[in-house]
Amino acid sequence: MRNTRHETGDTARQLTGPGTRLLRLWLAAAPLAMLALAVLFAVLAAGEERWGLVGAMVVLALVAAGLFAVQRWALNKYTADRRDR
């Protein structure tokens, strides 16, 4: 069900304000940092031939990539109709 209420100037401004930009940055940076650290630790673990740890880091990297995708999808879904106004 689509919300037909018109946005006021204050509400529309909140969607592009510094708080929103900071939230978008956090939602993108946290999973990407998780992914980068998982890859780093997987490489270090592979160098020491600790294959169980490499497997755990691969799983963590997949979770980070999935988290990034889900957060990006949710952010676009719930703010797309409001950004166009």
Secondary structure by P-SEA (a helix, b strand, c coil): ccccccccaaaaaaaacaaaaaaaaaaaaaaaaaaaaaaaaaaaaaaacaaaaaaaaaaaaaaaaaaaaaaaaaaaaaccccccc
